[in-house]
Amino acid sequence: MKKIVLAIVLLGILSACSFPQPTTSPSDSQTKVALFAQATLTKVAIIAETEQTSTSIAIQPTHAATSIPETATSIPPTATIMPTETFTLIPPTSTSVPTSAPGQAIRLSFTTGITNITAEGHLAANATQRFVFWADENQMMDISSSGAYIAITSPSGNKLVEFDQLWTWYRGYASEKGDWYLDIKTGNYARDYSLYLGIPQRISFAPNTSSITIKATIPAGKVHNFVAWANKGQTLSVSISPTQNFKLSIWHVDGTVLLSGMGDSTSFEGVLPESGDYIINVTSGAATATEITLNLSIE
């Protein structure tokens, strides 16, 4: 019996010697499982964070804000054909420029049916004079000065042109309706000045038409200003009557001359080089106020 027990013990010892013993304890295995789980969770978190970052980057705007240009730049009507704006007379009306003491505002008022006015005077060195005029929204303002710099302020107080820009002329569209302020300033010397303000009469066609006849009475030796919108490549035809003592001049709002006022032309026909407003001036050489007829077509 003792031999049998001894044999069993010996077999157990031999079995133990023939199989490798575990190199880790149960606690070590649990630690590995925990580390793997932690690594997995970290990877998932990183992937989720990366996806969230990519999404937030993707929805960011890819363009920079576009700045709005100064309104001194001419702003044509947005219509692709003739605009429907009608000419508005400038109230109040008077026959001449009212006088005022230096430093006080002088109102520039047009006589009924007249489209421009000139004010003249004298200013001391580094002196200023303020003028005020009424304009409707989108009307064209044509301003020039001889002998002084100009500054322009809108009815709401927006500074359109300032003295330090050293401008002596401006052509643009009224962004607001109401009283506009036009200041002039001399330099280091006393100067005589001449200030011109024009607001051309807008020509608009009736629906489904491309021609129009307009009558206007022009004072002796004065100019009546018209403005009409047209597209590039269209043909502009203009004629006036009577022809004696009157002449035409035509140019694009950007200054491109179609018909110079140096000649004595009373008619014009030509293909337009650019889209935009075209200014048509009728100059009178008559000795008295005369009614003229202007025929215009744009096809």
Contacts in CASP RR format, 6 or more apart in sequence:
PFRMAT RR
TARGET T0000
AUTHOR 0000-0000-0000
METHOD contacts of the structure
MODEL  1
MKKIVLAIVLLGILSACSFPQPTTSPSDSQTKVALFAQATLTKVAIIAET
EQTSTSIAIQPTHAATSIPETATSIPPTATIMPTETFTLIPPTSTSVPTS
APGQAIRLSFTTGITNITAEGHLAANATQRFVFWADENQMMDISSSGAYI
AITSPSGNKLVEFDQLWTWYRGYASEKGDWYLDIKTGNYARDYSLYLGIP
QRISFAPNTSSITIKATIPAGKVHNFVAWANKGQTLSVSISPTQNFKLSI
WHVDGTVLLSGMGDSTSFEGVLPESGDYIINVTSGAATATEITLNLSIE
70 160 0 8 1.000
71 158 0 8 1.000
71 160 0 8 1.000
71 172 0 8 1.000
71 173 0 8 1.000
71 175 0 8 1.000
72 160 0 8 1.000
72 161 0 8 1.000
72 170 0 8 1.000
72 172 0 8 1.000
73 172 0 8 1.000
74 171 0 8 1.000
74 172 0 8 1.000
74 173 0 8 1.000
74 253 0 8 1.000
74 254 0 8 1.000
74 277 0 8 1.000
75 172 0 8 1.000
75 173 0 8 1.000
75 175 0 8 1.000
76 173 0 8 1.000
76 229 0 8 1.000
76 253 0 8 1.000
76 275 0 8 1.000
76 276 0 8 1.000
76 277 0 8 1.000
77 83 0 8 1.000
77 85 0 8 1.000
77 138 0 8 1.000
77 229 0 8 1.000
77 277 0 8 1.000
79 229 0 8 1.000
80 231 0 8 1.000
81 229 0 8 1.000
81 231 0 8 1.000
82 203 0 8 1.000
82 204 0 8 1.000
82 205 0 8 1.000
82 228 0 8 1.000
82 229 0 8 1.000
82 230 0 8 1.000
82 298 0 8 1.000
83 202 0 8 1.000
83 204 0 8 1.000
83 229 0 8 1.000
84 204 0 8 1.000
85 138 0 8 1.000
85 139 0 8 1.000
85 202 0 8 1.000
85 204 0 8 1.000
86 202 0 8 1.000
86 204 0 8 1.000
87 201 0 8 1.000
87 202 0 8 1.000
88 136 0 8 1.000
88 139 0 8 1.000
89 110 0 8 1.000
89 112 0 8 1.000
89 113 0 8 1.000
90 109 0 8 1.000
90 110 0 8 1.000
90 133 0 8 1.000
90 134 0 8 1.000
90 135 0 8 1.000
90 199 0 8 1.000
91 109 0 8 1.000
91 134 0 8 1.000
92 107 0 8 1.000
92 109 0 8 1.000
93 109 0 8 1.000
93 110 0 8 1.000
93 111 0 8 1.000
93 112 0 8 1.000
94 109 0 8 1.000
94 111 0 8 1.000
95 111 0 8 1.000
97 106 0 8 1.000
97 107 0 8 1.000
97 108 0 8 1.000
97 109 0 8 1.000
97 117 0 8 1.000
97 119 0 8 1.000
98 106 0 8 1.000
98 107 0 8 1.000
98 109 0 8 1.000
99 106 0 8 1.000
100 106 0 8 1.000
102 123 0 8 1.000
102 127 0 8 1.000
102 129 0 8 1.000
103 128 0 8 1.000
103 129 0 8 1.000
103 130 0 8 1.000
104 130 0 8 1.000
105 130 0 8 1.000
105 131 0 8 1.000
105 132 0 8 1.000
105 181 0 8 1.000
106 119 0 8 1.000
106 129 0 8 1.000
106 130 0 8 1.000
106 131 0 8 1.000
106 132 0 8 1.000
107 131 0 8 1.000
107 132 0 8 1.000
107 133 0 8 1.000
108 117 0 8 1.000
108 119 0 8 1.000
108 131 0 8 1.000
108 132 0 8 1.000
108 133 0 8 1.000
108 182 0 8 1.000
108 197 0 8 1.000
109 117 0 8 1.000
109 133 0 8 1.000
109 134 0 8 1.000
110 116 0 8 1.000
110 117 0 8 1.000
110 199 0 8 1.000
111 219 0 8 1.000
113 201 0 8 1.000
113 216 0 8 1.000
113 217 0 8 1.000
114 219 0 8 1.000
114 222 0 8 1.000
114 224 0 8 1.000
115 198 0 8 1.000
115 199 0 8 1.000
115 200 0 8 1.000
115 201 0 8 1.000
115 223 0 8 1.000
115 224 0 8 1.000
115 225 0 8 1.000
115 226 0 8 1.000
116 142 0 8 1.000
116 196 0 8 1.000
116 197 0 8 1.000
116 198 0 8 1.000
116 199 0 8 1.000
116 222 0 8 1.000
116 223 0 8 1.000
116 225 0 8 1.000
117 196 0 8 1.000
117 197 0 8 1.000
117 198 0 8 1.000
118 194 0 8 1.000
118 195 0 8 1.000
118 196 0 8 1.000
118 197 0 8 1.000
119 131 0 8 1.000
119 194 0 8 1.000
119 195 0 8 1.000
119 197 0 8 1.000
120 192 0 8 1.000
120 193 0 8 1.000
120 194 0 8 1.000
120 195 0 8 1.000
121 192 0 8 1.000
121 193 0 8 1.000
121 194 0 8 1.000
122 190 0 8 1.000
122 191 0 8 1.000
122 192 0 8 1.000
122 193 0 8 1.000
123 129 0 8 1.000
123 148 0 8 1.000
123 184 0 8 1.000
123 185 0 8 1.000
123 186 0 8 1.000
123 190 0 8 1.000
123 191 0 8 1.000
123 193 0 8 1.000
124 186 0 8 1.000
124 190 0 8 1.000
125 186 0 8 1.000
125 187 0 8 1.000
125 188 0 8 1.000
125 189 0 8 1.000
125 190 0 8 1.000
126 185 0 8 1.000
126 186 0 8 1.000
126 187 0 8 1.000
126 188 0 8 1.000
127 185 0 8 1.000
127 186 0 8 1.000
127 190 0 8 1.000
128 183 0 8 1.000
128 184 0 8 1.000
128 185 0 8 1.000
128 186 0 8 1.000
129 148 0 8 1.000
129 183 0 8 1.000
129 184 0 8 1.000
129 185 0 8 1.000
129 193 0 8 1.000
130 181 0 8 1.000
130 182 0 8 1.000
130 183 0 8 1.000
131 181 0 8 1.000
131 182 0 8 1.000
131 183 0 8 1.000
131 184 0 8 1.000
131 195 0 8 1.000
131 197 0 8 1.000
132 179 0 8 1.000
132 180 0 8 1.000
132 181 0 8 1.000
132 182 0 8 1.000
133 179 0 8 1.000
133 180 0 8 1.000
133 182 0 8 1.000
133 197 0 8 1.000
134 178 0 8 1.000
134 179 0 8 1.000
134 180 0 8 1.000
135 141 0 8 1.000
135 174 0 8 1.000
135 177 0 8 1.000
135 178 0 8 1.000
135 180 0 8 1.000
135 199 0 8 1.000
136 174 0 8 1.000
136 177 0 8 1.000
136 178 0 8 1.000
137 174 0 8 1.000
137 175 0 8 1.000
137 176 0 8 1.000
137 177 0 8 1.000
138 173 0 8 1.000
138 174 0 8 1.000
139 173 0 8 1.000
139 174 0 8 1.000
139 199 0 8 1.000
139 202 0 8 1.000
140 171 0 8 1.000
140 172 0 8 1.000
140 173 0 8 1.000
140 174 0 8 1.000
140 199 0 8 1.000
140 200 0 8 1.000
140 202 0 8 1.000
140 227 0 8 1.000
140 253 0 8 1.000
140 277 0 8 1.000
140 279 0 8 1.000
141 170 0 8 1.000
141 171 0 8 1.000
141 172 0 8 1.000
141 173 0 8 1.000
141 174 0 8 1.000
141 180 0 8 1.000
141 197 0 8 1.000
141 198 0 8 1.000
141 199 0 8 1.000
142 170 0 8 1.000
142 171 0 8 1.000
142 172 0 8 1.000
142 196 0 8 1.000
142 197 0 8 1.000
142 198 0 8 1.000
142 199 0 8 1.000
142 200 0 8 1.000
142 225 0 8 1.000
142 279 0 8 1.000
143 150 0 8 1.000
143 152 0 8 1.000
143 169 0 8 1.000
143 170 0 8 1.000
143 171 0 8 1.000
143 182 0 8 1.000
143 195 0 8 1.000
143 196 0 8 1.000
143 197 0 8 1.000
143 198 0 8 1.000
144 168 0 8 1.000
144 169 0 8 1.000
144 170 0 8 1.000
144 195 0 8 1.000
144 196 0 8 1.000
145 168 0 8 1.000
145 169 0 8 1.000
145 184 0 8 1.000
145 193 0 8 1.000
145 194 0 8 1.000
145 195 0 8 1.000
145 196 0 8 1.000
146 168 0 8 1.000
146 193 0 8 1.000
146 194 0 8 1.000
146 195 0 8 1.000
147 168 0 8 1.000
147 186 0 8 1.000
147 191 0 8 1.000
147 192 0 8 1.000
147 193 0 8 1.000
147 194 0 8 1.000
148 168 0 8 1.000
148 184 0 8 1.000
148 185 0 8 1.000
148 186 0 8 1.000
148 187 0 8 1.000
148 191 0 8 1.000
148 193 0 8 1.000
148 195 0 8 1.000
149 163 0 8 1.000
149 165 0 8 1.000
149 166 0 8 1.000
149 167 0 8 1.000
149 168 0 8 1.000
149 184 0 8 1.000
149 185 0 8 1.000
149 186 0 8 1.000
149 187 0 8 1.000
150 161 0 8 1.000
150 163 0 8 1.000
150 167 0 8 1.000
150 168 0 8 1.000
150 169 0 8 1.000
150 170 0 8 1.000
150 182 0 8 1.000
150 183 0 8 1.000
150 184 0 8 1.000
150 195 0 8 1.000
151 159 0 8 1.000
151 161 0 8 1.000
151 162 0 8 1.000
151 163 0 8 1.000
151 182 0 8 1.000
151 183 0 8 1.000
151 184 0 8 1.000
151 185 0 8 1.000
152 159 0 8 1.000
152 160 0 8 1.000
152 161 0 8 1.000
152 170 0 8 1.000
152 180 0 8 1.000
152 181 0 8 1.000
152 182 0 8 1.000
152 183 0 8 1.000
153 159 0 8 1.000
153 160 0 8 1.000
153 180 0 8 1.000
153 181 0 8 1.000
153 183 0 8 1.000
154 160 0 8 1.000
154 174 0 8 1.000
154 175 0 8 1.000
154 176 0 8 1.000
154 180 0 8 1.000
155 176 0 8 1.000
155 177 0 8 1.000
155 178 0 8 1.000
155 179 0 8 1.000
155 180 0 8 1.000
156 176 0 8 1.000
158 175 0 8 1.000
158 176 0 8 1.000
160 170 0 8 1.000
161 167 0 8 1.000
161 170 0 8 1.000
163 183 0 8 1.000
163 185 0 8 1.000
171 253 0 8 1.000
172 253 0 8 1.000
174 180 0 8 1.000
182 195 0 8 1.000
182 197 0 8 1.000
184 193 0 8 1.000
184 195 0 8 1.000
186 193 0 8 1.000
198 225 0 8 1.000
199 225 0 8 1.000
200 225 0 8 1.000
200 226 0 8 1.000
200 227 0 8 1.000
200 279 0 8 1.000
201 214 0 8 1.000
201 216 0 8 1.000
201 224 0 8 1.000
201 225 0 8 1.000
201 226 0 8 1.000
201 227 0 8 1.000
202 226 0 8 1.000
202 227 0 8 1.000
202 228 0 8 1.000
203 212 0 8 1.000
203 214 0 8 1.000
203 226 0 8 1.000
203 227 0 8 1.000
203 228 0 8 1.000
203 280 0 8 1.000
203 296 0 8 1.000
204 212 0 8 1.000
205 211 0 8 1.000
205 212 0 8 1.000
205 298 0 8 1.000
206 212 0 8 1.000
210 297 0 8 1.000
210 298 0 8 1.000
210 299 0 8 1.000
211 295 0 8 1.000
211 296 0 8 1.000
211 297 0 8 1.000
211 298 0 8 1.000
211 299 0 8 1.000
212 295 0 8 1.000
212 296 0 8 1.000
212 297 0 8 1.000
213 293 0 8 1.000
213 294 0 8 1.000
213 295 0 8 1.000
213 296 0 8 1.000
214 226 0 8 1.000
214 293 0 8 1.000
214 294 0 8 1.000
214 296 0 8 1.000
215 291 0 8 1.000
215 292 0 8 1.000
215 293 0 8 1.000
215 294 0 8 1.000
216 224 0 8 1.000
216 282 0 8 1.000
216 291 0 8 1.000
216 292 0 8 1.000
216 294 0 8 1.000
217 289 0 8 1.000
217 290 0 8 1.000
217 291 0 8 1.000
217 292 0 8 1.000
218 224 0 8 1.000
218 246 0 8 1.000
218 282 0 8 1.000
218 284 0 8 1.000
218 286 0 8 1.000
218 289 0 8 1.000
218 290 0 8 1.000
218 291 0 8 1.000
218 292 0 8 1.000
219 284 0 8 1.000
219 289 0 8 1.000
220 284 0 8 1.000
220 285 0 8 1.000
220 286 0 8 1.000
220 287 0 8 1.000
220 288 0 8 1.000
220 289 0 8 1.000
220 290 0 8 1.000
221 283 0 8 1.000
221 284 0 8 1.000
221 285 0 8 1.000
221 286 0 8 1.000
222 283 0 8 1.000
222 284 0 8 1.000
223 281 0 8 1.000
223 282 0 8 1.000
223 283 0 8 1.000
223 284 0 8 1.000
224 281 0 8 1.000
224 282 0 8 1.000
224 284 0 8 1.000
224 292 0 8 1.000
225 279 0 8 1.000
225 280 0 8 1.000
225 281 0 8 1.000
226 279 0 8 1.000
226 280 0 8 1.000
226 281 0 8 1.000
226 282 0 8 1.000
226 294 0 8 1.000
226 296 0 8 1.000
227 253 0 8 1.000
227 277 0 8 1.000
227 278 0 8 1.000
227 279 0 8 1.000
227 280 0 8 1.000
228 277 0 8 1.000
228 278 0 8 1.000
228 280 0 8 1.000
228 296 0 8 1.000
228 298 0 8 1.000
229 276 0 8 1.000
229 277 0 8 1.000
229 278 0 8 1.000
230 236 0 8 1.000
230 272 0 8 1.000
230 275 0 8 1.000
230 276 0 8 1.000
230 278 0 8 1.000
230 298 0 8 1.000
231 272 0 8 1.000
231 275 0 8 1.000
231 276 0 8 1.000
232 272 0 8 1.000
232 273 0 8 1.000
232 274 0 8 1.000
232 275 0 8 1.000
233 271 0 8 1.000
233 272 0 8 1.000
233 273 0 8 1.000
234 271 0 8 1.000
234 272 0 8 1.000
234 298 0 8 1.000
234 299 0 8 1.000
235 269 0 8 1.000
235 270 0 8 1.000
235 271 0 8 1.000
235 272 0 8 1.000
235 297 0 8 1.000
235 298 0 8 1.000
235 299 0 8 1.000
236 250 0 8 1.000
236 258 0 8 1.000
236 268 0 8 1.000
236 269 0 8 1.000
236 270 0 8 1.000
236 271 0 8 1.000
236 272 0 8 1.000
236 278 0 8 1.000
236 296 0 8 1.000
236 297 0 8 1.000
236 298 0 8 1.000
237 267 0 8 1.000
237 268 0 8 1.000
237 269 0 8 1.000
237 270 0 8 1.000
237 295 0 8 1.000
237 296 0 8 1.000
237 297 0 8 1.000
237 298 0 8 1.000
237 299 0 8 1.000
238 248 0 8 1.000
238 250 0 8 1.000
238 267 0 8 1.000
238 268 0 8 1.000
238 269 0 8 1.000
238 280 0 8 1.000
238 294 0 8 1.000
238 295 0 8 1.000
238 296 0 8 1.000
239 266 0 8 1.000
239 267 0 8 1.000
239 268 0 8 1.000
239 294 0 8 1.000
239 295 0 8 1.000
240 246 0 8 1.000
240 248 0 8 1.000
240 266 0 8 1.000
240 267 0 8 1.000
240 282 0 8 1.000
240 292 0 8 1.000
240 293 0 8 1.000
240 294 0 8 1.000
240 295 0 8 1.000
241 266 0 8 1.000
241 292 0 8 1.000
241 293 0 8 1.000
241 295 0 8 1.000
242 290 0 8 1.000
242 292 0 8 1.000
243 266 0 8 1.000
245 284 0 8 1.000
245 285 0 8 1.000
245 286 0 8 1.000
245 290 0 8 1.000
246 266 0 8 1.000
246 282 0 8 1.000
246 283 0 8 1.000
246 284 0 8 1.000
246 285 0 8 1.000
246 286 0 8 1.000
246 290 0 8 1.000
246 292 0 8 1.000
247 261 0 8 1.000
247 263 0 8 1.000
247 264 0 8 1.000
247 265 0 8 1.000
247 266 0 8 1.000
247 282 0 8 1.000
247 283 0 8 1.000
248 259 0 8 1.000
248 261 0 8 1.000
248 265 0 8 1.000
248 266 0 8 1.000
248 267 0 8 1.000
248 268 0 8 1.000
248 280 0 8 1.000
248 281 0 8 1.000
248 282 0 8 1.000
248 283 0 8 1.000
249 257 0 8 1.000
249 259 0 8 1.000
249 260 0 8 1.000
249 261 0 8 1.000
249 280 0 8 1.000
249 281 0 8 1.000
249 283 0 8 1.000
250 257 0 8 1.000
250 258 0 8 1.000
250 259 0 8 1.000
250 268 0 8 1.000
250 278 0 8 1.000
250 279 0 8 1.000
250 280 0 8 1.000
250 281 0 8 1.000
251 257 0 8 1.000
251 258 0 8 1.000
251 259 0 8 1.000
251 278 0 8 1.000
251 279 0 8 1.000
252 258 0 8 1.000
252 272 0 8 1.000
252 273 0 8 1.000
252 274 0 8 1.000
252 276 0 8 1.000
252 277 0 8 1.000
252 278 0 8 1.000
252 279 0 8 1.000
253 276 0 8 1.000
253 277 0 8 1.000
253 278 0 8 1.000
253 279 0 8 1.000
254 274 0 8 1.000
256 273 0 8 1.000
256 274 0 8 1.000
258 268 0 8 1.000
258 270 0 8 1.000
258 272 0 8 1.000
258 278 0 8 1.000
259 265 0 8 1.000
259 268 0 8 1.000
261 281 0 8 1.000
261 283 0 8 1.000
272 278 0 8 1.000
280 294 0 8 1.000
280 296 0 8 1.000
282 292 0 8 1.000
282 294 0 8 1.000
284 290 0 8 1.000
284 292 0 8 1.000
END
